[in-house]
Structures are given as structure tokens and as C-alpha cells.
């Protein structure tokens, strides 16, 4: 009897060994996948072939001998194990352990069998710089991981490539003067996507001294910015500059982003989140915004966007947004933004901060003023088509008013920024 049991266990081990021993390109694959509002980075383990004698499997991910993720007794022969709090600047080494449990009729004759495989997360880009991407390959399922300011700036080295990036930690921004070249400290071009994944870029400033430039963190050119927060930042241009805001550019979309306590000073236009032209926005909000522009009445300042679109060129859409401006100053101001081409839909702004939600046309139809207390009414936003199952949830935001006093208000907030 003992000899027979041993033979069966050996067969199980041989079946399982085909998976972890197959290296990370086949049996163990690094990937990022959706987990509610966030994306999680981790390993995807597949069993091929699976054991015909196994009832189910347990999967474990170990770092330094400690289990950091596991799924117990599952029938699936494929399993995702997240790597939480991964250090994007320092590749790690991990171990995957898979245990097969015998089916019911064999439980009295066979024992559980395990196999494990050690692997590393190192991939990254091939650039020969200290701040290069250490993790990821730049694809949608395996994005470059950005965890430091140096890696955020390193995005510029890939500006002519279509790449995917995912931020893994909050980043403290610096002060940049005369560093803006062709609009934006960080260039997100060529159809690239930057996913902040519920993290924040905060502090610091961008000051433009060049002729004809904008002050902004991200410059989008057919790029997409997702799930990124901006807090406590200043943007300004000199007398020959154009506009100011955390984001700007020629074309692209900003989704599920916010900006709080932003001071934006432009010559032509300024906005709380988006500067101007071809950038659309969906499911975004701003609060504590001081935006001013002085010399050009063709454009203006807005609580969320400076000006939208360009006649005959681009007509982007801003939808499901709100703004709590602290102070707007310009020949033309609007609670959400000034429209040259495009549309603002299903949006709201704090009553008393501007006369109209969008200009020109003196329009409050799709960008309506609300009293501060009315932002606590979820049903009002649901009636406007806001998604409170997947995108939004009710919460509180804290921002500075025009006098610098902290204000806390009940309002919709983005689920992706909820703490893990």
C-alpha cells in the first residue's frame, strides 16, 4: 500500500512541476489586472497540464519566506496573486507555491502535493539611467511602474513610443523653472496612457519663463491620464507665456482625476485641472482652485478647465464633473470652463464662485450651480447619470477657501482613491 501511494504522489508532482518550472513567460506571468476601481500588479499562475487527480488547489505568493498573498482551495487552474505595496524602484524576488489536494474518492489514499518556483520582478526599460523603469515592459497588461519623481520624469525618454504607465506610490513634486519644453514637464504622447491608480502628485510648482509655453505637469498629445490626483501645487507663466493648470496639451482624455488647492496664473487662460485646447474630461472634480488670467478676453479662467476645444480642429467633451473654485479672476470666468468648441455635460459648480458654469452663451444648463449643502445629495448626481457603483461614492473633501481657511464638505469622491 505504501509503495502505491508513493507512486501516485510522484505522478502528482510531475504534473504540477510542468507549471512553475515553465518560467515566468508561461506558468508565472507578471501582469496588472482590474480590482474594483484600481488595478493590481502581481503574478498570474497557470497550471498546464492540471492534475486529473486533484480536487482543488491552493496558491501562495511568498516574499522572504513570508506569505504575502494566497488563495485557498480553489478549483481554478489559473490564479492571480497581487503584489501589494510593490517598490517600483527596487525589483524583488518572490516564490510561488502551488498545492494540489486529492479528489474526494482518493483522499484516503493520496496526500496533498506542493511545488514552488522562485522568480524575479525585474524587467523595466533598457535605458541606461539611474531613474529608468525597473519594473514592467510598457504594455497594457504589464505597464512600466512609476514610484519615484525620477521615474515620473523618465516618462519623457519614452515620449515618442506608445507606452502604458502605472503609478505605485504618491509622489512629491519639485519646483521647475524654465524646464518646460514644448509644453509640459512630463510629456504623454503617441497614444500613451498614464494610470495614477489612485495615487497623488503633490507639492511644488511649474514656472514658465519661455516664450509661448504653458505651465503644466502633464502635456498630452493623443495621450490619456487616468486615476491621478494633484494637490497643493502652483502653476504660473510670464508675460509671454500662455496658460496654466496641472494638465494640458493638444489631444487626449483625463478620466477619474482630481485637483485640490491649485493656484494657476496664466496670461491667456488658467484652469483648476486642465489648461486648454483638445483635452476632454470625464468623472473629475476640483476644489480650492485659484485660477487667474489677465490679458486675453478670448479665453478665460475656469474651476476645472481654462478653455475647451478649438473651432475647426478639436471638439472634446467634459462630462460628470464638478468644481469648488476658491477664487476665479479673468476677463471671463466660468464655474467649469470656457467653450470654444466641444461641450460640457452633467456637471456642477459651487454657487457664488461664478455666474455661469460655461461660457460663452451664459450657459447653466449642463453645468449648474449648487449650494454647498446640495453636493451631499447623491440622488441629484445619479439623476445626471453619475455611476455610484463603480466610479463615485459619497465622502468628504477638504480644501482651502479664498481666505486660506480649511473647509470640509460632503460631496461625491472617486472610488479609485479610497484607501486599500
Secondary structure, DSSP 8 states (H G I E B T S, - for coil): -HHHHHHHHHHHHHHHHHHHTT-TTTTEEEEEEEETTEEEEEEEEE-SS--TTEEEEEEEEEETTEEEEEEEEE--SEEEEE-TT--TTS--EEEEEEEEEE-GGGTTT---EEEEEEEE-B------STTS--B--SSSSS-EEE-SHHHHHHGGGGTTS--EEEE-S-EE--EEES---SS-SEEEETT-EEEEEEEEEES-EEEE-STT--B-SEEEEEEEEEEEEEEEEEEEE-TT--EESSEEEEEEEEES-EEEEEEEEESSEEESSB-SSSEEEEEEEEEEEEEEE-S-TTSEEESSBSEE-BTTTB--EEEEEEEEEEEEESSSEESSEEESSSEEESEEEETTS-S-SEETTTB-SSEEEE-GGGGG-HHHHHTTT--TTTTEEEEEEEEE-TTS-EEEEEEEEEGGGS--
